């Protein structure tokens, strides 16, 4: 049983004095263990480890139980030496156990043995005075089994109510938790929407500011264009005739500029003269570019021949690219090769060997398996006859194992089939009667010559 303060206990706590009712306490504990299980009965608290606070150990053990049974004998209050006031000692184990149970609202059941009676309230300390209000149960030696059965019925009813209350509390806590999570999600969603709305407003404000800036720039441009002077007329007729003259009669740039300046110096304003000079310079540049292009082309080669050579070169390059693409592996071939490589790397799952003796938790049974491939050839169950005969191995229904999944059936008074998963030397799963676990305890498998003993 747990004695450490760090380890909790949930079940039935048996409180007694060794010099008063140890025999009755042990007998009752055996009956309770047989009915409720060893893990749910806590009896001894006296083996506290060195250095531990015994008050903390008792409070942890008693505070985590569902029911406290206080066994009261003839010497429970006074002691075997005739001394009185044993409960007046604040460090008395029995007083600490009962006081802790009463303080934490744990069901306390007084059990009277040896024809003892309930103590009076004036004989008890203040912290256990309410103990006298609890209805007691008497266990007599003559009616022991009947009285114990009645006590077990009461304990089952109390534990059922405690379990129902605990489930209700857990359900309420789960509902509260889900409600809090829902409210948290709604709050986060509202915050997210608010952030998106603020971001949209910010983007809209930036867009409006940008449009306003563009509008101001456009207005400035229109205002600047409105302030510029209107466009002037084209150059005079003598200047245009000079530009259209044959190449042999063309004059130099300086002569042409001088002629233009002489014609318009007295008539054109300064801005018009500047525009005319720009147009004149552009015409001269065009003439120079045309002459350079004529000199650059090889003699005897026409523009049509140059275009034909260009088309022939493009067709040759296209043919070469088609030949290269035919020699390049396609995407489909590469994908097929990669799939073949992936399939070649897959290996079969190894078969698990369960040959040996296994302990099955459900029913406290031992089973031997003998395996050949996926078939469990011979399965044997260790049988304990009810008539007291010797235990022997009995053949049961054969089973099967595939990969890590095992299936087998036990055929005694009725057939119970087990299904589970095998992992090394352990297995677990479900059966027709409930969940079960298994553990390999030896490598000795079933024998092929074993006969059915039934």
C-alpha positions as CSV (number, residue, x, y, z in Angstrom):
1,X,0.0,0.0,0.0
2,X,1.2,3.6,-0.6
3,X,2.9,5.2,2.3
4,X,4.5,8.2,0.7
5,X,2.8,11.6,1.0
6,X,3.4,12.2,-2.7
7,X,1.3,9.2,-3.8
8,X,-2.5,9.6,-3.6
9,X,-5.1,6.8,-2.9
10,X,-8.8,6.5,-3.9
11,X,-11.0,3.9,-2.3
12,X,-11.8,2.6,1.2
13,X,-9.6,3.5,4.2
14,X,-9.6,1.1,7.2
15,X,-8.7,2.8,10.5
16,X,-8.1,0.6,13.6
17,X,-5.8,0.1,16.6
18,X,-3.4,-2.8,16.5
19,X,-3.8,-3.5,20.2
20,X,-7.5,-3.2,20.1
21,X,-8.9,-4.9,16.9
22,X,-6.2,-6.0,14.6
23,X,-7.7,-9.5,14.1
24,X,-11.1,-8.1,13.2
25,X,-9.6,-5.4,11.0
26,X,-7.5,-8.0,9.0
27,X,-10.6,-10.3,8.6
28,X,-12.7,-7.4,7.3
29,X,-10.0,-6.2,5.0
30,X,-9.8,-9.6,3.4
31,X,-13.5,-9.6,2.7
32,X,-13.3,-6.0,1.2
33,X,-10.3,-6.9,-0.9
34,X,-12.0,-9.9,-2.3
35,X,-15.1,-7.8,-3.3
36,X,-13.6,-4.4,-4.3
37,X,-10.0,-5.4,-5.2
38,X,-6.7,-4.9,-3.5
39,X,-6.0,-1.5,-5.1
40,X,-9.1,0.1,-3.5
41,X,-8.5,-1.0,0.1
42,X,-6.0,0.9,2.3
43,X,-5.4,-0.4,5.8
44,X,-1.9,0.2,7.2
45,X,-0.4,3.7,7.7
46,X,2.2,2.9,10.3
47,X,5.2,2.2,8.0
48,X,6.0,5.8,7.3
49,X,9.4,6.3,5.7
50,X,12.1,8.1,7.8
51,X,12.1,11.9,7.4
52,X,8.4,12.1,6.2
53,X,5.8,14.2,8.0
54,X,3.4,11.6,9.3
55,X,0.6,14.2,9.6
56,X,1.0,15.0,5.9
57,X,1.1,11.3,5.0
58,X,-2.1,10.6,6.9
59,X,-3.9,13.7,5.5
60,X,-2.9,12.7,1.9
61,X,-4.0,9.1,2.4
62,X,-7.3,9.8,4.1
63,X,-8.1,12.9,2.2
64,X,-8.0,11.1,-1.2
65,X,-10.3,8.1,-0.1
66,X,-14.0,7.9,-0.6
67,X,-15.0,6.1,2.6
68,X,-13.3,5.7,6.0
69,X,-14.2,2.7,8.2
70,X,-13.3,3.3,11.8
71,X,-13.1,-0.1,13.6
72,X,-13.9,0.3,17.4
73,X,-13.1,-2.4,19.9
74,X,-13.3,-2.5,23.7
75,X,-9.9,-0.8,24.1
76,X,-10.3,1.8,21.3
77,X,-10.7,4.7,23.7
78,X,-8.9,3.6,26.9
79,X,-6.1,1.3,25.8
80,X,-5.1,-2.2,27.1
81,X,-3.2,-0.8,30.1
82,X,-6.3,1.0,31.4
83,X,-5.0,4.4,30.4
84,X,-7.7,6.8,29.3
85,X,-7.7,9.8,27.0
86,X,-5.8,8.2,24.1
87,X,-7.5,10.6,21.7
88,X,-6.4,13.6,23.7
89,X,-2.9,13.2,22.1
90,X,-3.0,15.5,19.0
91,X,-0.5,13.1,17.3
92,X,-2.6,10.0,17.8
93,X,-2.9,8.3,14.4
94,X,-6.6,7.3,14.8
95,X,-7.5,10.9,15.9
96,X,-5.7,12.3,12.9
97,X,-7.4,9.9,10.5
98,X,-10.9,10.5,11.7
99,X,-10.4,14.3,12.1
100,X,-9.1,14.6,8.5
101,X,-12.1,12.6,7.1
102,X,-14.6,14.7,9.0
103,X,-12.9,18.0,8.0
104,X,-12.9,17.0,4.3
105,X,-16.6,15.7,4.3
106,X,-15.6,12.1,3.7
107,X,-18.1,9.4,4.6
108,X,-17.1,8.0,8.0
109,X,-18.6,4.6,9.0
110,X,-18.1,3.4,12.6
111,X,-17.8,-0.4,12.8
112,X,-18.3,-2.0,16.3
113,X,-16.6,-5.3,17.1
114,X,-16.1,-7.3,20.3
115,X,-19.6,-6.0,21.5
116,X,-18.1,-2.5,21.9
117,X,-20.3,0.6,22.0
118,X,-20.0,4.1,20.5
119,X,-17.9,6.6,22.6
120,X,-19.7,9.5,24.1
121,X,-19.2,13.1,22.8
122,X,-17.7,14.3,26.1
123,X,-15.0,11.6,25.8
124,X,-13.8,12.9,22.4
125,X,-11.7,16.0,21.4
126,X,-13.5,18.9,19.6
127,X,-12.1,18.0,16.2
128,X,-13.6,14.4,16.3
129,X,-16.7,15.2,18.4
130,X,-19.0,14.9,15.3
131,X,-17.9,11.3,15.1
132,X,-20.5,10.3,17.7
133,X,-23.3,11.5,15.3
134,X,-22.4,8.8,12.7
135,X,-24.6,5.8,12.6
136,X,-22.5,2.7,13.5
137,X,-22.5,-0.9,12.1
138,X,-22.0,-3.8,14.3
139,X,-20.1,-6.9,13.2
140,X,-20.6,-10.0,15.4
141,X,-18.5,-13.1,15.3
142,X,-21.7,-15.3,14.9
143,X,-23.2,-13.3,12.0
144,X,-19.9,-12.2,10.5
145,X,-20.5,-13.0,6.9
146,X,-24.1,-11.6,7.0
147,X,-23.0,-8.4,8.7
148,X,-20.1,-8.0,6.3
149,X,-22.4,-8.4,3.3
150,X,-24.7,-5.8,4.6
151,X,-21.8,-3.4,5.1
152,X,-20.5,-4.1,1.6
153,X,-24.0,-3.2,0.2
154,X,-23.9,0.1,2.1
155,X,-20.3,0.8,0.8
156,X,-21.3,0.0,-2.8
157,X,-24.2,2.5,-2.6
158,X,-22.0,5.2,-1.1
159,X,-19.3,4.7,-3.7
160,X,-21.9,4.8,-6.5
161,X,-23.2,8.1,-5.3
162,X,-19.6,9.5,-5.0
163,X,-18.9,8.3,-8.5
164,X,-22.0,9.9,-9.8
165,X,-21.2,13.2,-8.1
166,X,-17.7,13.1,-9.4
167,X,-18.9,12.5,-12.9
168,X,-21.4,15.3,-12.6
169,X,-18.7,17.6,-11.3
170,X,-16.3,16.6,-14.1
171,X,-19.1,17.1,-16.7
172,X,-19.9,20.6,-15.3
173,X,-16.2,21.4,-15.3
174,X,-15.9,20.2,-18.9
175,X,-18.9,22.3,-19.9
176,X,-17.4,25.4,-18.2
177,X,-14.1,24.7,-20.0
178,X,-15.9,24.4,-23.3
179,X,-17.9,27.6,-22.7
180,X,-14.7,29.5,-21.7
181,X,-13.0,28.2,-24.9
182,X,-16.0,29.3,-27.0
183,X,-16.0,32.7,-25.4
184,X,-12.2,33.0,-26.0
185,X,-12.6,32.0,-29.6
186,X,-15.4,34.6,-30.1
187,X,-13.3,37.3,-28.4
188,X,-10.3,36.4,-30.7
189,X,-12.6,36.4,-33.7
190,X,-13.9,39.9,-32.7
191,X,-10.4,41.1,-32.3
192,X,-9.4,39.7,-35.6
193,X,-12.3,41.4,-37.4
194,X,-11.5,44.7,-35.6
195,X,-7.9,44.4,-36.8
196,X,-9.0,43.7,-40.4
197,X,-11.4,46.6,-40.3
198,X,-8.7,49.0,-39.0
199,X,-6.3,47.7,-41.7
200,X,-9.0,48.2,-44.4
201,X,-9.6,51.8,-43.1
202,X,-5.8,52.4,-43.2
203,X,-5.5,51.2,-46.7
204,X,-8.5,53.3,-47.8
205,X,-7.0,56.3,-46.2
206,X,-3.7,55.7,-47.9
207,X,-5.5,55.3,-51.2
208,X,-7.5,58.5,-50.7
209,X,-4.3,60.4,-49.9
210,X,-2.6,59.0,-53.0
211,X,-5.6,60.0,-55.2
212,X,-5.5,63.5,-53.7
213,X,-1.8,63.8,-54.4
214,X,-2.3,62.7,-58.0
215,X,-5.1,65.2,-58.4
216,X,-2.9,68.0,-57.2
217,X,-0.1,67.0,-59.5
218,X,-2.5,66.9,-62.5
219,X,-3.8,70.4,-61.6
220,X,-0.2,71.7,-61.4
221,X,0.5,70.2,-64.8
222,X,-2.6,71.7,-66.4
223,X,-1.8,75.1,-64.8
224,X,1.8,74.9,-66.2
225,X,0.5,74.0,-69.7
226,X,-2.0,76.9,-69.6
227,X,0.8,79.3,-68.9
228,X,3.0,78.2,-71.9
229,X,2.8,80.4,-75.2
230,X,0.9,78.9,-78.2
231,X,2.7,76.9,-80.9
232,X,4.2,79.0,-83.7
233,X,4.0,78.5,-87.5
234,X,6.4,76.2,-89.5
235,X,9.7,77.6,-90.9
236,X,9.6,80.0,-93.8
237,X,9.5,78.9,-97.4
238,X,13.1,79.7,-98.2
239,X,14.4,77.4,-95.4
240,X,12.1,74.5,-96.5
241,X,13.3,74.8,-100.1
242,X,16.9,74.6,-98.8
243,X,16.1,71.4,-97.0
244,X,14.4,69.8,-100.1
245,X,17.3,70.7,-102.4
246,X,19.3,67.8,-104.0
247,X,22.4,66.5,-102.3
248,X,24.7,68.2,-104.8
249,X,23.0,71.6,-104.0
250,X,22.8,71.1,-100.2
251,X,24.6,73.7,-98.2
252,X,26.4,73.3,-95.0
253,X,24.8,73.5,-91.5
254,X,26.4,76.9,-90.9
255,X,25.1,78.3,-94.2
256,X,21.6,77.0,-93.5
257,X,21.6,78.4,-90.0
258,X,22.8,81.7,-91.3
259,X,20.0,81.8,-93.9
260,X,17.3,80.9,-91.3
261,X,18.7,83.5,-88.9
262,X,18.7,86.2,-91.6
263,X,15.1,85.5,-92.5
264,X,13.6,85.3,-89.0
265,X,16.0,87.4,-86.9
266,X,14.0,90.5,-87.3
267,X,10.5,88.9,-87.2
268,X,10.6,85.8,-84.7
269,X,10.7,86.1,-81.0
270,X,13.5,84.3,-79.0
271,X,11.4,81.2,-78.2
272,X,10.4,80.6,-81.8
273,X,14.0,80.9,-83.0
274,X,15.0,78.2,-80.4
275,X,12.3,75.8,-81.7
276,X,13.4,76.3,-85.3
277,X,17.0,75.6,-84.4
278,X,15.9,72.3,-82.7
279,X,13.9,71.2,-85.7
280,X,16.8,72.1,-88.0
281,X,19.3,70.1,-85.9
282,X,16.9,67.0,-85.9
283,X,16.7,67.2,-89.7
284,X,20.5,67.3,-90.1
285,X,20.9,64.3,-87.7
286,X,18.4,62.3,-89.8
287,X,20.3,63.0,-93.0
288,X,23.6,61.9,-91.4
289,X,22.0,58.7,-90.1
290,X,20.6,57.8,-93.6
291,X,24.0,58.4,-95.2
292,X,25.8,56.2,-92.6
293,X,23.3,53.4,-93.2
294,X,23.8,53.4,-97.0
295,X,27.6,53.2,-96.5
296,X,27.3,50.4,-94.0
297,X,25.4,48.0,-96.2
298,X,27.7,45.8,-98.3
299,X,27.7,46.5,-102.0
300,X,25.5,44.2,-104.2
301,X,23.3,43.3,-101.2
302,X,19.7,44.4,-101.2
303,X,17.4,44.6,-98.2
304,X,15.4,41.7,-99.6
305,X,18.5,39.5,-99.6
306,X,19.3,40.4,-96.0
307,X,15.8,39.4,-94.9
308,X,16.0,36.1,-96.7
309,X,19.3,35.2,-95.0
310,X,17.7,36.0,-91.6
311,X,14.7,33.7,-92.3
312,X,17.0,30.8,-93.4
313,X,19.0,31.1,-90.2
314,X,15.8,31.0,-88.0
315,X,14.6,27.8,-89.8
316,X,18.0,26.1,-89.2
317,X,18.0,27.0,-85.5
318,X,14.4,25.6,-85.2
319,X,15.4,22.2,-86.8
320,X,18.4,21.9,-84.4
321,X,16.2,22.5,-81.4
322,X,13.7,19.7,-82.5
323,X,16.6,17.2,-82.9
324,X,17.9,18.0,-79.4
325,X,14.4,17.7,-77.9
326,X,14.0,14.2,-79.4
327,X,17.2,13.1,-77.7
328,X,16.1,14.5,-74.3
329,X,14.3,12.0,-71.9
330,X,10.6,13.0,-71.3
331,X,9.0,13.8,-67.9
332,X,6.8,10.8,-68.1
333,X,9.8,8.4,-68.5
334,X,11.5,10.1,-65.6
335,X,8.4,9.8,-63.4
336,X,8.0,6.1,-64.4
337,X,11.7,5.4,-63.5
338,X,11.2,7.1,-60.1
339,X,8.1,5.1,-59.4
340,X,9.9,1.8,-60.2
341,X,12.8,2.8,-57.9
342,X,10.3,3.6,-55.0
343,X,8.5,0.3,-55.5
344,X,11.8,-1.6,-55.5
345,X,12.7,-0.1,-52.1
346,X,9.5,-1.3,-50.3
347,X,10.1,-4.4,-48.2
348,X,7.5,-6.7,-46.6
349,X,6.6,-6.3,-42.9
350,X,8.4,-8.9,-40.8
351,X,6.2,-11.5,-39.0
352,X,6.1,-11.3,-35.2
353,X,6.7,-14.6,-33.3
354,X,4.6,-15.1,-30.2
355,X,5.8,-18.6,-29.4
356,X,6.1,-19.0,-25.6
357,X,4.1,-18.7,-22.4
358,X,2.0,-15.6,-21.8
359,X,0.2,-14.1,-18.8
360,X,-3.2,-12.7,-19.7
361,X,-4.5,-10.1,-17.2
362,X,-8.2,-10.7,-17.8
363,X,-9.1,-13.8,-15.8
364,X,-5.5,-14.2,-14.4
365,X,-4.7,-16.9,-17.0
366,X,-1.6,-18.4,-18.5
367,X,-1.5,-19.4,-22.2
368,X,1.1,-21.2,-24.4
369,X,1.3,-20.5,-28.1
370,X,3.1,-22.6,-30.8
371,X,3.3,-20.7,-34.1
372,X,3.9,-21.6,-37.8
373,X,3.8,-18.6,-40.0
374,X,0.6,-16.7,-39.4
375,X,-1.2,-19.7,-37.8
376,X,-1.1,-20.5,-34.1
377,X,-0.9,-24.3,-34.4
378,X,-1.4,-25.4,-30.7
379,X,-2.7,-23.2,-28.0
380,X,-2.8,-24.4,-24.4
381,X,-4.5,-22.9,-21.3
382,X,-3.3,-23.6,-17.7
383,X,-6.5,-25.0,-16.1
384,X,-7.2,-25.0,-12.4
385,X,-10.0,-27.5,-11.8
386,X,-12.7,-26.4,-9.3
387,X,-12.7,-29.9,-7.7
388,X,-9.2,-29.3,-6.3
389,X,-7.4,-31.5,-8.8
390,X,-3.9,-30.7,-10.2
391,X,-3.5,-27.9,-12.6
392,X,-2.8,-29.0,-16.2
393,X,-2.4,-27.6,-19.7
394,X,-5.5,-27.9,-21.8
395,X,-5.7,-27.3,-25.6
396,X,-8.0,-24.4,-26.6
397,X,-9.2,-23.1,-29.9
398,X,-6.5,-22.3,-32.4
399,X,-5.8,-18.7,-33.4
400,X,-4.1,-16.6,-36.0
401,X,-1.5,-13.7,-36.2
402,X,-1.0,-11.4,-39.1
403,X,1.7,-8.7,-38.9
404,X,1.2,-7.4,-35.3
405,X,-2.5,-8.4,-34.9
406,X,-3.4,-11.5,-33.0
407,X,-6.7,-13.4,-32.6
408,X,-7.5,-16.5,-30.4
409,X,-10.3,-18.0,-28.4
410,X,-10.5,-19.8,-25.1
411,X,-13.1,-22.5,-24.8
412,X,-13.9,-23.6,-21.2
413,X,-17.4,-23.2,-19.9
414,X,-18.0,-20.7,-22.8
415,X,-15.9,-19.5,-25.7
416,X,-14.2,-16.1,-25.2
417,X,-12.4,-14.6,-28.2
418,X,-9.5,-12.2,-27.8
419,X,-8.3,-9.6,-30.3
420,X,-5.2,-7.5,-29.8
421,X,-1.9,-5.9,-30.9
422,X,1.5,-7.5,-30.2
423,X,4.5,-5.3,-29.4
424,X,7.6,-7.3,-28.6
425,X,6.9,-9.2,-25.3
426,X,3.6,-7.5,-24.6
427,X,0.1,-7.5,-26.1
428,X,-3.1,-5.7,-25.4
429,X,-6.6,-5.5,-26.8
430,X,-10.3,-6.3,-26.2
431,X,-12.3,-9.5,-25.7
432,X,-16.0,-10.4,-25.5
433,X,-15.8,-9.7,-21.8
434,X,-13.7,-6.5,-21.7
435,X,-10.2,-5.1,-22.1
436,X,-7.1,-7.2,-21.5
437,X,-3.3,-7.1,-21.5
438,X,-0.7,-9.8,-22.0
439,X,3.0,-10.3,-21.1
440,X,5.5,-13.0,-22.3
441,X,6.9,-14.7,-19.2
442,X,8.9,-17.5,-20.9
443,X,9.8,-18.8,-24.4
444,X,8.4,-22.3,-23.7
445,X,5.7,-22.9,-26.3
446,X,2.9,-25.4,-26.6
447,X,3.7,-29.1,-27.1
448,X,2.2,-30.8,-30.1
449,X,1.4,-34.1,-28.2
450,X,-0.7,-32.5,-25.4
451,X,-4.2,-34.1,-25.1
452,X,-7.4,-32.3,-24.1
453,X,-7.9,-33.1,-20.4
454,X,-11.6,-32.4,-20.3
